[in-house]
Structure formats: structure tokens, C-alpha cells
Amino acid sequence: MKAKSIIQKIIQMINKVVWITGASSGIGEALAYACAVKGARLVLSARRKDELIRVAKTSGLAEDQYLILPMDIKETGSFKKLTRQVTERFGSIDFLFNNAGISTRAMALESPLSIDREVMEINYFGSIALTKSVVPEMIRQGSGQVIVTSSVTGKTGTSGRTAYAASKHALHGFYDSLRVELDGTGVGITIVCPGYIRTRISYNALTASGERFNRMNRTQEEGMDPMKLAGRILRGVKKGRQEIYIGGKEILGIYLKRCCPGVLHRILVKQHRDNTYFE
Ligand SMILES: NC(=O)c1ccc[n+]([C@@H]2O[C@H](COP(=O)([O-])OP(=O)(O)OC[C@H]3O[C@@H](n4cnc5c(N)ncnc54)[C@H](OP(=O)(O)O)[C@@H]3O)[C@@H](O)[C@H]2O)c1
């Protein structure tokens, strides 16, 4: 029995085609390694081609087992062509990890609307546009899974993250509705809400001036290892979970928001006054 379940775990991704956006660093990079270990064929996307090549080589996959597909997630007009490139190369798309994203370290009233729009273009419109391009292919196949990287901030709001929280909340509205529309097609949706994960997200976060924050937040530095997160995401996907919360005690915020929103508000106001979110 044990041997059978181990074999099932091993074969789950053998030869499956897994397209990962934001694969050049952090969570996407970790997902690439976790899927490669399970025998998947990888399509790696992000803007920085050299970093994608580094990830592909580190994954240990043979060259015919991966495709480097650089893309700017804001350039949604290119998605049909990119989707065709994947199906022409591998014949199918089994898993789409819509993971590319950017955060903010910017107070709402100090930020021009262009910051809100930029974050929406990357985190929301980029994700849903790629899904609209890939899911018809999955429906034709009769199977597929779209995995969306949201955040705890997709379920709560917090200081310095108005645009980020809005973009992640929007993902839940879109994908919860799409999951209903896809019932019976064989295509599923999993939304992942990570807490603090040790990546360069705070370095890359936009400030009110539009420049990068360019430093590591303490919360990220002390956060979960992305490889541990990737393993837990794959386990959740395998179980067919619709929504997955992974992280440290910050995950409690999701439950507090449901059962005692006033308490969560007071905690967040205290953090805002202590400036915790910019540390
Ligand atoms: N780290 C956390 O604590 C945390 C918590 C919750 C949710 N998340 C979410 O996890 C996802 C991955 O973030 P991360 O933590 O791994 O941060 P990261 O290390 O900064 O990675 C972000 C990834 O997104 C890609 N990206 C950014 N803008 C892009 C664009 N315009 N076009 C294409 N790709 C773009 C980056 O690649 P290029 O720069 O090469 O384009 C990079 O691969 C994001 O959606 C983020 O919101 C992170």
C-alpha cells in the first residue's frame, strides 16, 4: 500500500506539461524545481531570459524537457502566439501556474493612479489573459489545472499594500467565478494564498514614486522557504484543493477576517502605526 502511494506520488507529473510564469526567481523558481523532480516537462516564463536559462539548467532537466519562453505578462497580445508555441512543442498544457507578480510598499494617498494600474496589469490582467488563452486548450484536452498565486493579502487588506491587495482580491473574484463556469470540463482552478515567503518580492515591490523598494523586509527574511511552499502547493493541487493557505501565523489573519474582523483591523492598525510593514 505504501509502495503504491509512493509510486502514485512519483508518476503524478511524469511527462505532464507545466507552464510557470514568474519562473525566474522566488516561488516560481521553486515550483520549477519541485515539478522537475516529479518528472514534469517545464515551460518557464518571465522577462529575464538569462535567469530562466539558469533555472532550467539548475532543474537538471534535459534540453528536450523544457522550453524557455520569455514574456512580459503585461503584453497580453502575445499570449495566443506563446500558447501555440507550447502546444506545438509539447502537444498539451496540463498545469498553468499563474504566478508572476509584483508587490507594493506605497501608501495609497501618496501613490499616483499609475501605480494601481501597473500592479493591476501585472497581477490581475496578465494572469486572467493568459488563462483565457490557455484554458480553451485544456478544455479541448478534457483536463488541466490552473494554479493562481494570490496571497494572504488576497483575503485581507493591509497598510502599504492597497494596490497589491486589490489586485489579489480581484483574482479571487475572477477565478472563483471561472471555476463554476468550468464545471464538467475537466479543468480545475486552485488559488494559493501564501503568507510570508523568503523571496525578493520586497526588493521588487513598487514604491509611491514608481521606483523599487530595493530592500528585504524582515517579514520576508524570516518567512517560509520557497521550496517548502512549492512542495505544499503541489500536495494541495494533487488533493484537488480549490484554495490553499500556506505560511506562518500570518495565515490566522484570513480566519480572523471571517470571524472577528474588528480584532484583525486593530492588529493591522497597530502594525501600521509601528510601521511594521516597511521594516
Ligand atoms: N514572497 C511572498 O512573501 C509572497 C507572498 C504571497 C504571495 N506572493 C506572490 O508570489 C508570486 C511570486 O512572487 P515571489 O515572492 O516569488 O517574488 P519575486 O522573487 O520577486 O518573483 C516575481 C516573479 O514575477 C516575475 N515578473 C514580475 N513582473 C513581471 C512581468 N511584467 N512580466 C513577466 N514576469 C514578471 C519576475 O520575473 P522577471 O523579473 O524576470 O520578469 C519573477 O520571476 C507573486 O504573485 C507574489 O504576489 C509572494
The ligand as an SDF file (V2000), in Angstrom:
LIG
                    3D

 48 52  0  0  0  0  0  0  0  0999 V2000
    7.1010   36.2410   -1.2880 N   0  0  0  0  0  0  0  0  0  0  0  0
    5.9770   36.3650   -0.6070 C   0  0  0  0  0  0  0  0  0  0  0  0
    6.0040   36.5760    0.6300 O   0  0  0  0  0  0  0  0  0  0  0  0
    4.6500   36.2220   -1.2990 C   0  0  0  0  0  0  0  0  0  0  0  0
    3.5090   36.0750   -0.5010 C   0  0  0  0  0  0  0  0  0  0  0  0
    2.2820   35.9430   -1.1190 C   0  0  0  0  0  0  0  0  0  0  0  0
    2.1810   35.9280   -2.4980 C   0  0  0  0  0  0  0  0  0  0  0  0
    3.3070   36.0830   -3.2550 N   0  0  0  0  0  0  0  0  0  0  0  0
    3.1510   36.0720   -4.7050 C   0  0  0  0  0  0  0  0  0  0  0  0
    4.0300   35.1160   -5.2660 O   0  0  0  0  0  0  0  0  0  0  0  0
    4.2620   35.4240   -6.6250 C   0  0  0  0  0  0  0  0  0  0  0  0
    5.7580   35.2890   -6.9150 C   0  0  0  0  0  0  0  0  0  0  0  0
    6.4680   36.2630   -6.1570 O   0  0  0  0  0  0  0  0  0  0  0  0
    7.8560   35.9530   -5.4260 P   0  0  0  0  0  0  0  0  0  0  0  0
    7.6320   36.0790   -3.9730 O   0  0  0  0  0  0  0  0  0  0  0  0
    8.4640   34.7480   -5.9690 O   0  0  0  0  0  0  0  0  0  0  0  0
    8.6830   37.2720   -5.8400 O   0  0  0  0  0  0  0  0  0  0  0  0
    9.8870   37.5030   -6.8680 P   0  0  0  0  0  0  0  0  0  0  0  0
   11.0520   36.6870   -6.4620 O   0  0  0  0  0  0  0  0  0  0  0  0
   10.0320   38.9660   -6.9710 O   0  0  0  0  0  0  0  0  0  0  0  0
    9.3460   36.8900   -8.2410 O   0  0  0  0  0  0  0  0  0  0  0  0
    8.4420   37.5780   -9.0520 C   0  0  0  0  0  0  0  0  0  0  0  0
    8.4210   36.8880  -10.4030 C   0  0  0  0  0  0  0  0  0  0  0  0
    7.4670   37.5440  -11.2340 O   0  0  0  0  0  0  0  0  0  0  0  0
    8.0780   37.8580  -12.4640 C   0  0  0  0  0  0  0  0  0  0  0  0
    7.5210   39.0940  -13.0320 N   0  0  0  0  0  0  0  0  0  0  0  0
    7.3830   40.3020  -12.4320 C   0  0  0  0  0  0  0  0  0  0  0  0
    6.9000   41.2000  -13.3040 N   0  0  0  0  0  0  0  0  0  0  0  0
    6.7320   40.5500  -14.4980 C   0  0  0  0  0  0  0  0  0  0  0  0
    6.2850   40.9330  -15.7740 C   0  0  0  0  0  0  0  0  0  0  0  0
    5.9270   42.1990  -16.0540 N   0  0  0  0  0  0  0  0  0  0  0  0
    6.2430   40.0010  -16.7540 N   0  0  0  0  0  0  0  0  0  0  0  0
    6.6220   38.7240  -16.5070 C   0  0  0  0  0  0  0  0  0  0  0  0
    7.0640   38.3000  -15.3190 N   0  0  0  0  0  0  0  0  0  0  0  0
    7.1170   39.2050  -14.3170 C   0  0  0  0  0  0  0  0  0  0  0  0
    9.5600   38.0290  -12.1360 C   0  0  0  0  0  0  0  0  0  0  0  0
   10.3620   37.7600  -13.2750 O   0  0  0  0  0  0  0  0  0  0  0  0
   11.1490   38.8460  -14.1780 P   0  0  0  0  0  0  0  0  0  0  0  0
   11.5950   39.9500  -13.2880 O   0  0  0  0  0  0  0  0  0  0  0  0
   12.2840   38.0410  -14.7540 O   0  0  0  0  0  0  0  0  0  0  0  0
   10.1710   39.2610  -15.2210 O   0  0  0  0  0  0  0  0  0  0  0  0
    9.7590   36.9500  -11.0940 C   0  0  0  0  0  0  0  0  0  0  0  0
   10.0260   35.7190  -11.7160 O   0  0  0  0  0  0  0  0  0  0  0  0
    3.7150   36.8360   -6.8340 C   0  0  0  0  0  0  0  0  0  0  0  0
    2.4560   36.7470   -7.4950 O   0  0  0  0  0  0  0  0  0  0  0  0
    3.5150   37.3500   -5.4240 C   0  0  0  0  0  0  0  0  0  0  0  0
    2.4880   38.3030   -5.3380 O   0  0  0  0  0  0  0  0  0  0  0  0
    4.5430   36.2260   -2.6910 C   0  0  0  0  0  0  0  0  0  0  0  0
  1  2  1  0
  2  3  2  0
  2  4  1  0
  4  5  1  0
  4 48  2  0
  5  6  2  0
  6  7  1  0
  7  8  2  0
  8  9  1  0
  8 48  1  0
  9 10  1  0
  9 46  1  0
 10 11  1  0
 11 12  1  0
 11 44  1  0
 12 13  1  0
 13 14  1  0
 14 15  2  0
 14 16  1  0
 14 17  1  0
 17 18  1  0
 18 19  2  0
 18 20  1  0
 18 21  1  0
 21 22  1  0
 22 23  1  0
 23 24  1  0
 23 42  1  0
 24 25  1  0
 25 26  1  0
 25 36  1  0
 26 27  1  0
 26 35  1  0
 27 28  2  0
 28 29  1  0
 29 30  1  0
 29 35  2  0
 30 31  1  0
 30 32  2  0
 32 33  1  0
 33 34  2  0
 34 35  1  0
 36 37  1  0
 36 42  1  0
 37 38  1  0
 38 39  2  0
 38 40  1  0
 38 41  1  0
 42 43  1  0
 44 45  1  0
 44 46  1  0
 46 47  1  0
M  CHG  2   8   1  16  -1
M  END
$$$$
